[in-house]
């Protein structure tokens, strides 16, 4: 299936024309907004230079150390938090993003917004309208695996029943605690009409993806690249229409994939699994969505026509 932009997009890939690729509508459904913004926007607003990481990060700890060094206390205030939100919408606008899924971690509500949920929502929606009104915001609730369930439940009391939120996502170290600990939270999230997502299968195994989807009744998986190791898991994802929101350069930079040419998205897509292409952490990985499409094409991971099909898939409405 093609849309009105397909021919232009395919041509731009074949011509290695990043400028035109940026003009084509795309989605970004896996973006951690603190690290998902435009570095030139941040430099112009604050004078702070944030370089992308060169090389391979050997562990998540090294990634967190990078974050502490270049962001850390410099951005630890409500005003700077809002600036990072602005930077993310500015980046999305520049990159042709029409559907953007971002949100705040539950701990950020007390840290930056004095437990005023409406102020938090306003910070995102006002920035959206002011900077990039053409971008559809899907506001997300973020959870860290490192936090206790009791603490998360307490934080979430402020979020339940607020219809501005579209989804909930669990991230952090996949081994921090068993996935089944989060079942009560995800049952409540489902009752509240949220789309259910979690980071699984970036560091773990294919079976972890199957268990996570089954136990939490997930609609989408962030990363999920380990599914490629199991035909049964790929079949399960395909038959149950579970979407994988994949971030190729992040997988390379964190050493989860050795070579872009053979990135798991190739086999997953060609096996009929629902996949999208996303940025993850632009400031660290230099991974805006247009660059991701072009890198996958230039490495011959997928054809221009296949990449266009993935682009269109990411823009379709999946939840009301």
ZAMARGU-4260 file (C-alpha; in steps of 0.2 Angstrom, whole numbers, plus 5000, padded with zeros to 4 digits):
<rodrens>
0) 5000/5000/5000 | 5006/5017/4996 | 5001/5035/5001 | 5002/5052/4992 | 5020/5054/4998
5) 5027/5036/4994 | 5035/5040/4977 | 5043/5056/4984 | 5050/5046/4999 | 5056/5031/4989
10) 5065/5043/4977 | 5073/5053/4991 | 5080/5036/4998 | 5087/5031/4981 | 5095/5048/4980
15) 5101/5048/4998 | 5092/5065/5000 | 5090/5067/5019 | 5083/5085/5016 | 5068/5078/5006
20) 5066/5063/5018 | 5063/5075/5032 | 5049/5083/5023 | 5039/5066/5022 | 5026/5062/5036
25) 5033/5049/5048 | 5029/5044/5066 | 5040/5042/5081 | 5032/5030/5094 | 5048/5027/5104
30) 5056/5043/5110 | 5062/5047/5127 | 5059/5066/5127 | 5072/5071/5139 | 5085/5064/5126
35) 5073/5066/5111 | 5076/5084/5107 | 5086/5095/5095 | 5103/5098/5101 | 5105/5114/5091
40) 5089/5121/5099 | 5095/5117/5116 | 5112/5125/5112 | 5103/5141/5106 | 5092/5142/5121
45) 5105/5138/5134 | 5122/5138/5127 | 5125/5120/5132 | 5133/5109/5120 | 5127/5091/5120
50) 5138/5079/5109 | 5131/5063/5102 | 5141/5047/5108 | 5154/5041/5097 | 5157/5022/5097
55) 5148/5008/5107 | 5142/5010/5125 | 5146/4994/5134 | 5132/4994/5146 | 5117/5004/5152
60) 5127/5011/5166 | 5138/5019/5153 | 5123/5027/5145 | 5117/5033/5162 | 5134/5040/5165
65) 5134/5050/5149 | 5117/5057/5153 | 5123/5063/5170 | 5138/5071/5162 | 5130/5081/5148
70) 5112/5084/5156 | 5111/5079/5174 | 5110/5094/5186 | 5110/5106/5171 | 5092/5102/5167
75) 5086/5097/5184 | 5072/5111/5186 | 5054/5113/5180 | 5060/5127/5168 | 5073/5116/5160
80) 5062/5101/5159 | 5049/5111/5149 | 5064/5117/5138 | 5068/5099/5134 | 5049/5096/5130
85) 5050/5111/5118 | 5066/5104/5110 | 5058/5087/5107 | 5043/5096/5098 | 5055/5107/5088
90) 5065/5091/5083 | 5049/5082/5078 | 5043/5097/5067 | 5060/5098/5059 | 5060/5079/5055
95) 5043/5078/5048 | 5036/5068/5062 | 5017/5069/5062 | 5013/5056/5076 | 5024/5058/5092
100) 5022/5047/5107 | 5031/5055/5122 | 5028/5057/5141 | 5034/5060/5158 | 5040/5047/5170
105) 5028/5046/5185 | 5042/5052/5197 | 5043/5068/5187 | 5026/5073/5192 | 5032/5077/5210
110) 5049/5082/5205 | 5045/5095/5192 | 5026/5099/5193 | 5022/5098/5212 | 5010/5083/5210
115) 4999/5094/5199 | 4994/5082/5185 | 4985/5096/5175 | 5001/5106/5175 | 5011/5092/5168
120) 4998/5089/5154 | 4998/5107/5150 | 5017/5107/5149 | 5016/5095/5135 | 5000/5101/5126
125) 5005/5119/5127 | 5022/5115/5119 | 5014/5105/5106 | 5002/5119/5101 | 5015/5132/5101
130) 5030/5124/5092 | 5022/5110/5082 | 5003/5110/5080 | 5004/5099/5065 | 5011/5085/5076
135) 4999/5073/5084 | 5004/5071/5102 | 5001/5054/5110 | 5004/5057/5129 | 5012/5043/5138
140) 5014/5038/5156 | 5032/5031/5160 | 5037/5018/5173 | 5054/5013/5178 | 5058/4994/5182
145) 5069/5000/5196 | 5055/5007/5207 | 5045/4997/5219 | 5027/4993/5214 | 5020/5001/5230
150) 5029/5017/5225 | 5023/5016/5207 | 5005/5013/5212 | 5006/5028/5224 | 5012/5039/5210
155) 5000/5033/5197 | 4985/5038/5208 | 4987/5055/5201 | 4987/5049/5183 | 4972/5037/5183
160) 4956/5044/5175 | 4965/5058/5166 | 4960/5055/5148 | 4974/5065/5140 | 4985/5050/5142
165) 4986/5038/5127 | 4998/5024/5133 | 5009/5017/5147 | 5027/5011/5145 | 5039/5001/5157
170) 5057/5004/5154 | 5074/5002/5162 | 5084/4986/5166 | 5075/4971/5160 | 5082/4961/5174
175) 5078/4974/5188 | 5063/4964/5194 | 5051/4950/5187 | 5039/4956/5174 | 5025/4948/5183
180) 5027/4961/5198 | 5019/4974/5186 | 5003/4964/5182 | 4992/4974/5195 | 4998/4991/5187
185) 4994/4985/5169 | 4977/4978/5174 | 4973/4996/5181 | 4980/5004/5165 | 4969/4993/5154
190) 4954/4997/5165 | 4959/5016/5162 | 4959/5013/5143 | 4977/5015/5140 | 4987/5007/5126
195) 4999/4995/5135 | 5018/4995/5131 | 5034/4989/5138 | 5053/4988/5134 | 5056/4970/5132
200) 5068/4960/5121 | 5082/4973/5119 | 5093/4964/5132 | 5083/4948/5135 | 5077/4933/5125
205) 5063/4930/5114 | 5054/4920/5127 | 5054/4936/5138 | 5044/4945/5125 | 5031/4931/5124
210) 5029/4931/5143 | 5029/4950/5144 | 5015/4951/5131 | 5005/4937/5139 | 5007/4943/5157
215) 5004/4961/5155 | 4992/4959/5140 | 5003/4971/5130 | 4998/4980/5114 | 5015/4985/5109
220) 5033/4981/5113 | 5047/4994/5113 | 5062/4986/5105 | 5057/4967/5105 | 5072/4963/5093
225) 5076/4947/5102 | 5060/4940/5094 | 5070/4936/5079 | 5078/4922/5088 | 5061/4912/5088
230) 5050/4908/5074 | 5036/4903/5087 | 5038/4920/5095 | 5037/4929/5078 | 5022/4919/5074
235) 5014/4924/5090 | 5017/4942/5088 | 5011/4942/5070 | 4995/4932/5074 | 4991/4943/5089
240) 4995/4960/5080 | 5008/4965/5093 | 5018/4980/5086 | 5037/4982/5089 | 5043/5000/5090
245) 5061/4997/5085 | 5076/5009/5086 | 5090/5003/5075 | 5104/5015/5079 | 5101/5013/5098
250) 5103/4994/5096 | 5119/4996/5087 | 5126/5009/5099 | 5122/4998/5114 | 5130/4983/5106
255) 5114/4973/5105 | 5116/4972/5086 | 5133/4971/5078 | 5129/4977/5060 | 5115/4987/5053
260) 5115/4977/5037 | 5108/4962/5047 | 5098/4971/5060 | 5083/4960/5066 | 5070/4972/5058
265) 5074/4964/5042 | 5069/4947/5046 | 5055/4953/5058 | 5047/4964/5044 | 5049/4950/5031
270) 5041/4938/5043 | 5025/4949/5044 | 5028/4956/5061 | 5021/4973/5064 | 5036/4985/5065
275) 5039/5004/5066 | 5056/5014/5065 | 5059/5026/5079 | 5072/5037/5087 | 5074/5032/5105
280) 5087/5044/5112 | 5092/5057/5098 | 5104/5067/5109 | 5115/5051/5113 | 5113/5041/5097
285) 5111/5054/5084 | 5096/5044/5078 | 5082/5055/5072 | 5069/5045/5062 | 5074/5052/5045
290) 5092/5046/5048 | 5086/5029/5054 | 5077/5026/5037 | 5092/5032/5027 | 5104/5022/5037
295) 5093/5006/5035 | 5092/5009/5016 | 5111/5013/5013 | 5116/4997/5023 | 5104/4987/5012
300) 5094/4981/5027 | 5078/4984/5019 | 5072/4991/5002 | 5065/5008/4999 | 5048/5001/4996
305) 5049/4991/5012 | 5054/5006/5022 | 5040/5016/5014 | 5028/5002/5020 | 5035/5003/5038
310) 5033/5022/5037 | 5015/5021/5032 | 5012/5008/5045 | 5018/5019/5059 | 5006/5033/5054
315) 4990/5022/5054 | 4978/5025/5069 | 4979/5010/5080 | 4969/5015/5095 | 4955/5026/5100
</rodrens>
